[in-house]
Amino acid sequence: METRDSQDDSATYMEILVELELELGTRAEDAIAAMKQKNLQFYEVSFTMKPPVIEKFMEPGSNVVHLRKLIDIEKANSSIGPMPICAYQTDSVNDAITGCQWFPKTIYDLDICAKRVIMYGAGLDADHPGFKDIEYRKRRLMFADIAMNYKHGEAIPRIDYTESERETWGVIYRKLKELHKKVSLDLSSAKTGFRVRPVAGYLSARDFLAGLAYRVFFCTQYMRHHADPLYTPEPYAH
């Protein structure tokens, strides 16, 4: 959804999250059909483990009038229960209706957080050891695409690393093995139940901490540059 900034009239995009609670005997397909009759455009449908709830992610760039259409659907279709609508701006994550800040309400909502990457793929700072390495930047972009398409509950894709990447990991692994003996605690791992999930690059502190709230640690899958294996600005997992 596109709005205009009041100060410089620049375009600001919002993503719309809609949660539908269906009454007993109402099919999810009926709710979807009711929305499509209003010419609403969606780019993703996500079914969670909560049987009566479906989630809709409206395509960024949609007209503001679509919000009113959603409200009209709720009033006109008696088979659809209460419909809370959360619309947040991708730059400020403010709810467009209530003004409150959006936050993930289920672990499946982390799929939204994971896509709000500040910088990823081939975008590297000038002081990064791989800044001038074209092939390395291409590999980073490949890993970013994998992470952006990952959804909670799927198996983390296995990566066929190059010989150079495996050698780089060897340097990192030996360092981690040394540190692991000093600071790790088996009891913590068994009690916390943390898991990892791929992410394309930088996340805001808010989105990263949202993952920790669900015992999920966002990690990049790409390898560090061979010129300086111990350099990294992001968390990683292999």
GROMACS elastic network, one bead per residue, 0.5 to 0.9 nm:
[ bonds ]
;  ai    aj funct       b0    kb
    1    12     6  0.81122   500
    1    13     6  0.53644   500
    1    15     6  0.62914   500
    1    16     6  0.76013   500
    1    58     6  0.79150   500
    1    59     6  0.69407   500
    1    63     6  0.56431   500
    1    64     6  0.63566   500
    1    66     6  0.87115   500
    1    89     6  0.89110   500
    2    11     6  0.62506   500
    2    12     6  0.55506   500
    2    14     6  0.63528   500
    2    60     6  0.69791   500
    2    62     6  0.64278   500
    2    63     6  0.66279   500
    2    64     6  0.72579   500
    3     9     6  0.88666   500
    3    10     6  0.83223   500
    3    11     6  0.58552   500
    3    12     6  0.51993   500
    3    13     6  0.63363   500
    3    14     6  0.77929   500
    3    61     6  0.85907   500
    3    63     6  0.84847   500
    3    64     6  0.75745   500
    4     7     6  0.87241   500
    4     8     6  0.82271   500
    4     9     6  0.51285   500
    4    10     6  0.55300   500
    4    12     6  0.58561   500
    4    13     6  0.86901   500
    5     8     6  0.58389   500
    5    10     6  0.52153   500
    5    11     6  0.63853   500
    5    12     6  0.65571   500
    6     9     6  0.56236   500
    6    10     6  0.81145   500
    7    10     6  0.80798   500
    9    12     6  0.89765   500
   12    89     6  0.74264   500
   12    90     6  0.81101   500
   12    91     6  0.80114   500
   13    60     6  0.61362   500
   13    61     6  0.63772   500
   13    62     6  0.89771   500
   13    88     6  0.89615   500
   13    89     6  0.62089   500
   13    90     6  0.64432   500
   13    91     6  0.81120   500
   14    59     6  0.87474   500
   14    60     6  0.58367   500
   14    61     6  0.74740   500
   14    62     6  0.87472   500
   14    87     6  0.67524   500
   14    88     6  0.56445   500
   14    90     6  0.55301   500
   14    91     6  0.83408   500
   14    93     6  0.84880   500
   14    96     6  0.84605   500
   15    57     6  0.69097   500
   15    58     6  0.61710   500
   15    59     6  0.66665   500
   15    60     6  0.53045   500
   15    61     6  0.83690   500
   15    62     6  0.89434   500
   15    86     6  0.88467   500
   15    87     6  0.60562   500
   15    88     6  0.59157   500
   15    89     6  0.64821   500
   15    90     6  0.67888   500
   16    56     6  0.77901   500
   16    57     6  0.56087   500
   16    58     6  0.50589   500
   16    59     6  0.75423   500
   16    60     6  0.77078   500
   16    67     6  0.87018   500
   16    85     6  0.75405   500
   16    86     6  0.61720   500
   16    88     6  0.64974   500
   16    89     6  0.86650   500
   17    55     6  0.69274   500
   17    56     6  0.57770   500
   17    58     6  0.66971   500
   17    84     6  0.89613   500
   17    85     6  0.63114   500
   17    86     6  0.52169   500
   17    87     6  0.59183   500
   17    88     6  0.80440   500
   18    54     6  0.82148   500
   18    55     6  0.56391   500
   18    56     6  0.50994   500
   18    57     6  0.66447   500
   18    58     6  0.80103   500
   18    70     6  0.88807   500
   18    83     6  0.72457   500
   18    84     6  0.66087   500
   18    86     6  0.62530   500
   18    87     6  0.81013   500
   19    53     6  0.65144   500
   19    54     6  0.59224   500
   19    56     6  0.66988   500
   19    82     6  0.89149   500
   19    83     6  0.60562   500
   19    84     6  0.60241   500
   19    85     6  0.66158   500
   19    86     6  0.82964   500
   20    28     6  0.88064   500
   20    31     6  0.80029   500
   20    52     6  0.78205   500
   20    53     6  0.54645   500
   20    54     6  0.55258   500
   20    55     6  0.65859   500
   20    56     6  0.83616   500
   20    80     6  0.73250   500
   20    81     6  0.70801   500
   20    82     6  0.70765   500
   20    83     6  0.52035   500
   20    84     6  0.73751   500
   20    85     6  0.88522   500
   21    52     6  0.55455   500
   21    53     6  0.50080   500
   21    54     6  0.72496   500
   21    80     6  0.67582   500
   21    81     6  0.53104   500
   21    82     6  0.62524   500
   21    83     6  0.65617   500
   21    84     6  0.89193   500
   22    25     6  0.81385   500
   22    26     6  0.59710   500
   22    27     6  0.74453   500
   22    28     6  0.73023   500
   22    31     6  0.80020   500
   22    52     6  0.54142   500
   22    53     6  0.66679   500
   22    54     6  0.84497   500
   22    79     6  0.71021   500
   22    80     6  0.52917   500
   22    81     6  0.54674   500
   22    82     6  0.83073   500
   23    26     6  0.56603   500
   23    27     6  0.86631   500
   23    52     6  0.75352   500
   23    79     6  0.63049   500
   23    80     6  0.63149   500
   23    81     6  0.59950   500
   24    27     6  0.85165   500
   24    52     6  0.82382   500
   24    79     6  0.88075   500
   25    79     6  0.87278   500
   26    29     6  0.85033   500
   26    30     6  0.69725   500
   26    31     6  0.80360   500
   26    79     6  0.64515   500
   26    80     6  0.76440   500
   27    30     6  0.53516   500
   27    31     6  0.69740   500
   28    31     6  0.52513   500
   28    32     6  0.63912   500
   28    33     6  0.87074   500
   28    52     6  0.83015   500
   28    53     6  0.83476   500
   28    54     6  0.71233   500
   29    32     6  0.50661   500
   29    33     6  0.60827   500
   29    34     6  0.85975   500
   30    33     6  0.50835   500
   30    34     6  0.61837   500
   30    35     6  0.87692   500
   30    79     6  0.88178   500
   30    80     6  0.89636   500
   31    34     6  0.51348   500
   31    35     6  0.64800   500
   31    36     6  0.88290   500
   31    77     6  0.88517   500
   31    79     6  0.83455   500
   31    80     6  0.69092   500
   32    35     6  0.52355   500
   32    36     6  0.63022   500
   32    37     6  0.88024   500
   33    36     6  0.50564   500
   33    37     6  0.62904   500
   34    37     6  0.53359   500
   34    38     6  0.71122   500
   34    73     6  0.71424   500
   34    77     6  0.79392   500
   35    38     6  0.54191   500
   35    39     6  0.70309   500
   35    40     6  0.60903   500
   35    41     6  0.87618   500
   35    69     6  0.83209   500
   35    70     6  0.72914   500
   35    73     6  0.71185   500
   36    39     6  0.50357   500
   36    40     6  0.54810   500
   36    41     6  0.74859   500
   37    40     6  0.75698   500
   38    66     6  0.82389   500
   38    69     6  0.66006   500
   38    70     6  0.82469   500
   38    73     6  0.82171   500
   39    66     6  0.84629   500
   39    69     6  0.89851   500
   40    58     6  0.78315   500
   40    59     6  0.89287   500
   40    62     6  0.81900   500
   40    66     6  0.65254   500
   40    69     6  0.81344   500
   40    70     6  0.85189   500
   41    58     6  0.61647   500
   41    59     6  0.60705   500
   41    62     6  0.72934   500
   41    66     6  0.88788   500
   42    45     6  0.75848   500
   42    56     6  0.69216   500
   42    57     6  0.59516   500
   42    59     6  0.51233   500
   42    60     6  0.89301   500
   43    56     6  0.82059   500
   43    57     6  0.62991   500
   43    58     6  0.61380   500
   43    59     6  0.53079   500
   43    60     6  0.87636   500
   44    55     6  0.85663   500
   44    56     6  0.63654   500
   44    57     6  0.55165   500
   44    58     6  0.74578   500
   44    59     6  0.81574   500
   45    54     6  0.75852   500
   45    55     6  0.61243   500
   45    56     6  0.52027   500
   45    57     6  0.66779   500
   46    54     6  0.64860   500
   46    55     6  0.54041   500
   46    56     6  0.67083   500
   46    57     6  0.82971   500
   46   108     6  0.85238   500
   47    50     6  0.79201   500
   47    51     6  0.82157   500
   47    53     6  0.73297   500
   47    54     6  0.53159   500
   47    55     6  0.64948   500
   48    51     6  0.72283   500
   48    53     6  0.71724   500
   48    54     6  0.69081   500
   48    55     6  0.79438   500
   48   106     6  0.87993   500
   48   108     6  0.70592   500
   49    52     6  0.89770   500
   49    53     6  0.84474   500
   50    53     6  0.57550   500
   50    54     6  0.81948   500
   51    54     6  0.80286   500
   57    60     6  0.88055   500
   58    61     6  0.88448   500
   58    62     6  0.74742   500
   59    62     6  0.61213   500
   60    63     6  0.89591   500
   61    64     6  0.89279   500
   62    65     6  0.83473   500
   62    66     6  0.70485   500
   63    66     6  0.57373   500
   63    67     6  0.81402   500
   64    67     6  0.58383   500
   64    68     6  0.76047   500
   65    68     6  0.52802   500
   65    69     6  0.64709   500
   65    70     6  0.89183   500
   66    70     6  0.62851   500
   66    71     6  0.87618   500
   67    70     6  0.51852   500
   67    71     6  0.65390   500
   67    72     6  0.87767   500
   67    85     6  0.84906   500
   67    87     6  0.89002   500
   68    71     6  0.51152   500
   68    72     6  0.61963   500
   68    73     6  0.86990   500
   69    73     6  0.62119   500
   69    74     6  0.87995   500
   70    73     6  0.51462   500
   70    74     6  0.65786   500
   70    75     6  0.89832   500
   70    83     6  0.86606   500
   70    85     6  0.84937   500
   71    74     6  0.52391   500
   71    75     6  0.65558   500
   71    76     6  0.87954   500
   71    83     6  0.81253   500
   71    85     6  0.87624   500
   72    75     6  0.51830   500
   72    76     6  0.60552   500
   72    77     6  0.84287   500
   73    76     6  0.51497   500
   73    77     6  0.57393   500
   73    78     6  0.89246   500
   73    80     6  0.84099   500
   74    77     6  0.56386   500
   74    78     6  0.72760   500
   74    79     6  0.87843   500
   74    80     6  0.64182   500
   74    81     6  0.73421   500
   74    82     6  0.71829   500
   74    83     6  0.67156   500
   75    78     6  0.70203   500
   75    80     6  0.88001   500
   77    80     6  0.58749   500
   77    81     6  0.86641   500
   78    81     6  0.71859   500
   80    83     6  0.77996   500
   85    95     6  0.89947   500
   85    97     6  0.81559   500
   86    95     6  0.58843   500
   86    96     6  0.73144   500
   86    97     6  0.73255   500
   86    98     6  0.83940   500
   86   102     6  0.72426   500
   87    93     6  0.84527   500
   87    94     6  0.75576   500
   87    95     6  0.50314   500
   87    96     6  0.51291   500
   87    97     6  0.68905   500
   87    98     6  0.89981   500
   87   102     6  0.79989   500
   88    91     6  0.85926   500
   88    92     6  0.75546   500
   88    96     6  0.56339   500
   88    97     6  0.86355   500
   88    99     6  0.87555   500
   88   100     6  0.88824   500
   88   101     6  0.75278   500
   88   102     6  0.63460   500
   89    92     6  0.54689   500
   89    94     6  0.56197   500
   89    95     6  0.70810   500
   89    96     6  0.71430   500
   90    93     6  0.53353   500
   90    94     6  0.81643   500
   90   116     6  0.75280   500
   91    94     6  0.84233   500
   92    95     6  0.89929   500
   92   101     6  0.81852   500
   93    96     6  0.87945   500
   93   100     6  0.85581   500
   93   101     6  0.57520   500
   93   102     6  0.58389   500
   93   103     6  0.84497   500
   94    97     6  0.86602   500
   94    98     6  0.82918   500
   94    99     6  0.55772   500
   94   100     6  0.56360   500
   94   102     6  0.60928   500
   95    98     6  0.55682   500
   95   100     6  0.51135   500
   95   101     6  0.56188   500
   95   102     6  0.59908   500
   96    99     6  0.57543   500
   96   100     6  0.80829   500
   97   100     6  0.82059   500
   98   101     6  0.86969   500
  103   109     6  0.83159   500
  103   113     6  0.87942   500
  103   206     6  0.88958   500
  103   207     6  0.83784   500
  103   210     6  0.74861   500
  104   107     6  0.70661   500
  104   108     6  0.79574   500
  104   110     6  0.63145   500
  104   112     6  0.81517   500
  104   113     6  0.78380   500
  104   207     6  0.88755   500
  104   210     6  0.69825   500
  104   211     6  0.87200   500
  105   108     6  0.82333   500
  105   109     6  0.65069   500
  105   110     6  0.88555   500
  106   109     6  0.54145   500
  106   110     6  0.75648   500
  106   214     6  0.81551   500
  107   110     6  0.56184   500
  107   111     6  0.81648   500
  107   152     6  0.76935   500
  107   211     6  0.79711   500
  107   214     6  0.61456   500
  107   216     6  0.85315   500
  108   111     6  0.59445   500
  108   112     6  0.82038   500
  108   151     6  0.79881   500
  108   152     6  0.59178   500
  108   153     6  0.83306   500
  109   112     6  0.55213   500
  109   113     6  0.70207   500
  109   152     6  0.86766   500
  110   114     6  0.60160   500
  110   115     6  0.86450   500
  110   151     6  0.87087   500
  110   152     6  0.75936   500
  110   207     6  0.82021   500
  110   210     6  0.76601   500
  110   211     6  0.65934   500
  110   214     6  0.88364   500
  110   216     6  0.88622   500
  111   114     6  0.52329   500
  111   115     6  0.66154   500
  111   148     6  0.87733   500
  111   150     6  0.78691   500
  111   151     6  0.59466   500
  111   152     6  0.65124   500
  112   115     6  0.54289   500
  112   116     6  0.68272   500
  113   116     6  0.54036   500
  113   117     6  0.79366   500
  113   203     6  0.79893   500
  113   207     6  0.55169   500
  113   208     6  0.79161   500
  113   210     6  0.80041   500
  113   211     6  0.81595   500
  114   117     6  0.65872   500
  114   147     6  0.82317   500
  114   148     6  0.72513   500
  114   150     6  0.89936   500
  114   198     6  0.82044   500
  114   199     6  0.58847   500
  114   200     6  0.76604   500
  114   201     6  0.89483   500
  114   203     6  0.74579   500
  114   207     6  0.76483   500
  114   208     6  0.85331   500
  114   211     6  0.89662   500
  114   218     6  0.78273   500
  115   147     6  0.86170   500
  115   148     6  0.60522   500
  115   149     6  0.88321   500
  115   199     6  0.78492   500
  115   200     6  0.78697   500
  115   203     6  0.87407   500
  116   202     6  0.87345   500
  116   203     6  0.67168   500
  116   204     6  0.81064   500
  116   207     6  0.80752   500
  117   120     6  0.66450   500
  117   199     6  0.80649   500
  117   200     6  0.67923   500
  117   201     6  0.60272   500
  117   202     6  0.54766   500
  117   203     6  0.50172   500
  117   204     6  0.75519   500
  118   201     6  0.72382   500
  118   202     6  0.52781   500
  118   203     6  0.57215   500
  118   204     6  0.70030   500
  119   122     6  0.87539   500
  119   123     6  0.62691   500
  119   124     6  0.80604   500
  119   200     6  0.81638   500
  119   201     6  0.58908   500
  119   202     6  0.54650   500
  119   203     6  0.79274   500
  120   123     6  0.56359   500
  120   124     6  0.77894   500
  120   140     6  0.79704   500
  120   141     6  0.74931   500
  120   144     6  0.65386   500
  120   199     6  0.89720   500
  120   200     6  0.55089   500
  120   202     6  0.64707   500
  121   124     6  0.78926   500
  121   137     6  0.69452   500
  121   138     6  0.77919   500
  121   139     6  0.80852   500
  121   142     6  0.73033   500
  121   143     6  0.72188   500
  121   144     6  0.51715   500
  121   145     6  0.78765   500
  121   200     6  0.66871   500
  121   201     6  0.70290   500
  122   131     6  0.85876   500
  122   134     6  0.87903   500
  122   136     6  0.83244   500
  122   138     6  0.65159   500
  122   139     6  0.82356   500
  122   140     6  0.58911   500
  122   141     6  0.53242   500
  122   144     6  0.87067   500
  123   131     6  0.84378   500
  123   137     6  0.78365   500
  123   140     6  0.88372   500
  123   141     6  0.85693   500
  124   127     6  0.81660   500
  124   128     6  0.63369   500
  124   130     6  0.76902   500
  124   131     6  0.58164   500
  124   137     6  0.82079   500
  125   128     6  0.54353   500
  125   131     6  0.66994   500
  126   129     6  0.81781   500
  126   130     6  0.87494   500
  126   131     6  0.57803   500
  126   132     6  0.83435   500
  127   130     6  0.85082   500
  127   131     6  0.70660   500
  128   131     6  0.52667   500
  128   132     6  0.86176   500
  128   225     6  0.86544   500
  128   231     6  0.83150   500
  128   232     6  0.84484   500
  129   132     6  0.76462   500
  129   133     6  0.81699   500
  129   224     6  0.88970   500
  129   225     6  0.63530   500
  129   226     6  0.83799   500
  129   227     6  0.63576   500
  129   228     6  0.65715   500
  129   231     6  0.81220   500
  130   133     6  0.50399   500
  130   134     6  0.80460   500
  130   136     6  0.63684   500
  130   137     6  0.71041   500
  130   224     6  0.84037   500
  130   225     6  0.57282   500
  130   226     6  0.84132   500
  130   227     6  0.77696   500
  130   228     6  0.89223   500
  131   134     6  0.79021   500
  131   136     6  0.84361   500
  131   137     6  0.75133   500
  132   136     6  0.85877   500
  132   137     6  0.82900   500
  133   136     6  0.53348   500
  133   137     6  0.63333   500
  133   138     6  0.88437   500
  134   137     6  0.51754   500
  134   138     6  0.63423   500
  134   139     6  0.88302   500
  135   138     6  0.50715   500
  135   139     6  0.63506   500
  135   140     6  0.87212   500
  136   139     6  0.51159   500
  136   140     6  0.62610   500
  136   141     6  0.87111   500
  136   225     6  0.73803   500
  137   140     6  0.50166   500
  137   141     6  0.62572   500
  137   142     6  0.87135   500
  138   141     6  0.51131   500
  138   142     6  0.63303   500
  138   143     6  0.88353   500
  139   142     6  0.50306   500
  139   143     6  0.63458   500
  139   144     6  0.86103   500
  139   222     6  0.75090   500
  139   223     6  0.88949   500
  140   143     6  0.51824   500
  140   144     6  0.61674   500
  140   145     6  0.87569   500
  140   200     6  0.86592   500
  140   221     6  0.88830   500
  140   222     6  0.59900   500
  140   223     6  0.81283   500
  141   145     6  0.62784   500
  141   146     6  0.87795   500
  141   200     6  0.84456   500
  142   145     6  0.52402   500
  142   146     6  0.65074   500
  142   147     6  0.88824   500
  142   222     6  0.87106   500
  143   146     6  0.51547   500
  143   147     6  0.63519   500
  143   148     6  0.87340   500
  143   159     6  0.88520   500
  143   199     6  0.88621   500
  143   200     6  0.69367   500
  143   220     6  0.79846   500
  143   221     6  0.64796   500
  143   222     6  0.58009   500
  144   147     6  0.51359   500
  144   148     6  0.61351   500
  144   149     6  0.87289   500
  144   198     6  0.87477   500
  144   199     6  0.71634   500
  144   201     6  0.71890   500
  144   220     6  0.81124   500
  144   221     6  0.83570   500
  144   222     6  0.81136   500
  145   148     6  0.51434   500
  145   149     6  0.63636   500
  145   150     6  0.87878   500
  145   200     6  0.71717   500
  146   149     6  0.54289   500
  146   150     6  0.64004   500
  146   157     6  0.78044   500
  146   198     6  0.80816   500
  146   199     6  0.86003   500
  146   200     6  0.78391   500
  147   150     6  0.51815   500
  147   151     6  0.85680   500
  147   157     6  0.89122   500
  147   197     6  0.83457   500
  147   198     6  0.50711   500
  147   200     6  0.51933   500
  147   201     6  0.88921   500
  147   220     6  0.78720   500
  147   221     6  0.81225   500
  148   151     6  0.83287   500
  148   198     6  0.81457   500
  148   199     6  0.68191   500
  148   200     6  0.61751   500
  150   153     6  0.89335   500
  150   154     6  0.70895   500
  150   155     6  0.87110   500
  150   156     6  0.76923   500
  150   157     6  0.84671   500
  150   197     6  0.83737   500
  150   198     6  0.71868   500
  150   199     6  0.84329   500
  151   154     6  0.59276   500
  151   155     6  0.88971   500
  151   197     6  0.88744   500
  152   155     6  0.85090   500
  152   197     6  0.78182   500
  153   156     6  0.88042   500
  154   157     6  0.85080   500
  155   158     6  0.86451   500
  156   196     6  0.88522   500
  156   197     6  0.70590   500
  156   198     6  0.72618   500
  157   198     6  0.88871   500
  159   221     6  0.83159   500
  161   164     6  0.80976   500
  161   165     6  0.58659   500
  161   166     6  0.63616   500
  161   222     6  0.89345   500
  161   223     6  0.84271   500
  162   165     6  0.51053   500
  162   166     6  0.62584   500
  162   167     6  0.87036   500
  163   166     6  0.51219   500
  163   167     6  0.62669   500
  163   168     6  0.86367   500
  164   167     6  0.51693   500
  164   168     6  0.62177   500
  164   169     6  0.86659   500
  164   226     6  0.69204   500
  165   169     6  0.61487   500
  165   170     6  0.86202   500
  165   222     6  0.88351   500
  165   223     6  0.60347   500
  165   224     6  0.76730   500
  165   225     6  0.78977   500
  165   226     6  0.70734   500
  166   169     6  0.50135   500
  166   170     6  0.62240   500
  166   171     6  0.89590   500
  166   223     6  0.84858   500
  167   170     6  0.50080   500
  167   171     6  0.67674   500
  167   172     6  0.89906   500
  167   226     6  0.79190   500
  168   171     6  0.54153   500
  168   172     6  0.66181   500
  168   173     6  0.87322   500
  168   223     6  0.75043   500
  168   224     6  0.70974   500
  168   225     6  0.73921   500
  168   226     6  0.53760   500
  168   227     6  0.86666   500
  168   228     6  0.85555   500
  168   229     6  0.57747   500
  169   173     6  0.58261   500
  169   174     6  0.85262   500
  169   223     6  0.72180   500
  169   224     6  0.79330   500
  169   226     6  0.88068   500
  169   229     6  0.75383   500
  169   238     6  0.86161   500
  170   173     6  0.50678   500
  170   174     6  0.62475   500
  170   175     6  0.87159   500
  171   174     6  0.55376   500
  171   175     6  0.65981   500
  171   176     6  0.88796   500
  171   229     6  0.67626   500
  171   230     6  0.80450   500
  172   175     6  0.52313   500
  172   176     6  0.61752   500
  172   177     6  0.85948   500
  172   229     6  0.64608   500
  172   230     6  0.65360   500
  173   176     6  0.50056   500
  173   177     6  0.59399   500
  173   178     6  0.85506   500
  174   177     6  0.51138   500
  174   178     6  0.63743   500
  174   179     6  0.88445   500
  175   178     6  0.52705   500
  175   179     6  0.64722   500
  175   180     6  0.86416   500
  175   230     6  0.88071   500
  176   179     6  0.50220   500
  176   180     6  0.58122   500
  176   181     6  0.87102   500
  177   181     6  0.65833   500
  178   181     6  0.57781   500
  178   182     6  0.71528   500
  179   182     6  0.52462   500
  179   183     6  0.63525   500
  179   184     6  0.79291   500
  180   183     6  0.55445   500
  180   184     6  0.51449   500
  180   185     6  0.86354   500
  181   184     6  0.61967   500
  181   185     6  0.87845   500
  182   185     6  0.89968   500
  184   188     6  0.82074   500
  184   189     6  0.87372   500
  185   188     6  0.55456   500
  185   189     6  0.69291   500
  186   189     6  0.53168   500
  186   190     6  0.64346   500
  186   191     6  0.87827   500
  187   190     6  0.52227   500
  187   191     6  0.61430   500
  187   192     6  0.85681   500
  188   191     6  0.52157   500
  188   192     6  0.59007   500
  188   193     6  0.84477   500
  189   192     6  0.56144   500
  189   193     6  0.62973   500
  189   194     6  0.72437   500
  190   193     6  0.60965   500
  190   194     6  0.87811   500
  191   194     6  0.87327   500
  192   215     6  0.74523   500
  193   215     6  0.68404   500
  193   216     6  0.89823   500
  194   212     6  0.83463   500
  194   214     6  0.82928   500
  194   216     6  0.57730   500
  194   217     6  0.71111   500
  195   215     6  0.63718   500
  195   216     6  0.50670   500
  195   217     6  0.61872   500
  195   218     6  0.88320   500
  196   215     6  0.84621   500
  196   216     6  0.55040   500
  196   218     6  0.59079   500
  196   219     6  0.64645   500
  196   237     6  0.77707   500
  197   216     6  0.68533   500
  197   217     6  0.63804   500
  197   218     6  0.52874   500
  197   219     6  0.60250   500
  197   220     6  0.82619   500
  197   237     6  0.88824   500
  198   217     6  0.86889   500
  198   218     6  0.59831   500
  198   219     6  0.51245   500
  198   220     6  0.55148   500
  198   221     6  0.64266   500
  198   236     6  0.89374   500
  198   237     6  0.83613   500
  199   202     6  0.81012   500
  199   203     6  0.84218   500
  199   218     6  0.57376   500
  199   219     6  0.54734   500
  199   220     6  0.51501   500
  199   221     6  0.76442   500
  200   203     6  0.87618   500
  200   219     6  0.81263   500
  200   220     6  0.60126   500
  200   221     6  0.81047   500
  200   222     6  0.88592   500
  201   219     6  0.80961   500
  201   220     6  0.62939   500
  201   234     6  0.72589   500
  201   235     6  0.88466   500
  202   208     6  0.89692   500
  202   233     6  0.87640   500
  202   234     6  0.68046   500
  202   235     6  0.89216   500
  203   206     6  0.79655   500
  203   207     6  0.61322   500
  203   208     6  0.59718   500
  203   218     6  0.86818   500
  204   207     6  0.53522   500
  204   208     6  0.61988   500
  204   209     6  0.85811   500
  205   208     6  0.51110   500
  205   209     6  0.60144   500
  205   210     6  0.84369   500
  206   209     6  0.52894   500
  206   210     6  0.61306   500
  206   211     6  0.88955   500
  207   211     6  0.65933   500
  208   211     6  0.53509   500
  208   212     6  0.67785   500
  208   216     6  0.89360   500
  208   217     6  0.77101   500
  208   218     6  0.67940   500
  209   213     6  0.63735   500
  209   217     6  0.87749   500
  210   213     6  0.51687   500
  210   214     6  0.70311   500
  210   215     6  0.89904   500
  210   216     6  0.84725   500
  211   214     6  0.53920   500
  211   215     6  0.63547   500
  211   217     6  0.60991   500
  211   218     6  0.69094   500
  212   216     6  0.51103   500
  212   217     6  0.60207   500
  212   218     6  0.84325   500
  213   216     6  0.73271   500
  214   217     6  0.87618   500
  217   235     6  0.88240   500
  218   235     6  0.75134   500
  218   236     6  0.80838   500
  218   237     6  0.87749   500
  219   234     6  0.80303   500
  219   235     6  0.55342   500
  219   237     6  0.54897   500
  219   238     6  0.87096   500
  220   223     6  0.84111   500
  220   234     6  0.75751   500
  220   235     6  0.65645   500
  220   237     6  0.61829   500
  220   238     6  0.83243   500
  221   236     6  0.62900   500
  221   237     6  0.58703   500
  221   238     6  0.60496   500
  222   236     6  0.78167   500
  222   237     6  0.84820   500
  222   238     6  0.82155   500
  223   226     6  0.84091   500
  223   229     6  0.85019   500
  223   236     6  0.83236   500
  223   238     6  0.82918   500
  224   227     6  0.85692   500
  224   228     6  0.74588   500
  224   229     6  0.55582   500
  224   230     6  0.76287   500
  224   231     6  0.71082   500
  224   232     6  0.67798   500
  225   228     6  0.58519   500
  225   229     6  0.58072   500
  225   230     6  0.87675   500
  225   231     6  0.79484   500
  225   232     6  0.88122   500
  226   229     6  0.53538   500
  228   231     6  0.56300   500
  228   232     6  0.88160   500
  229   232     6  0.79992   500
  232   235     6  0.76757   500
  232   236     6  0.85184   500
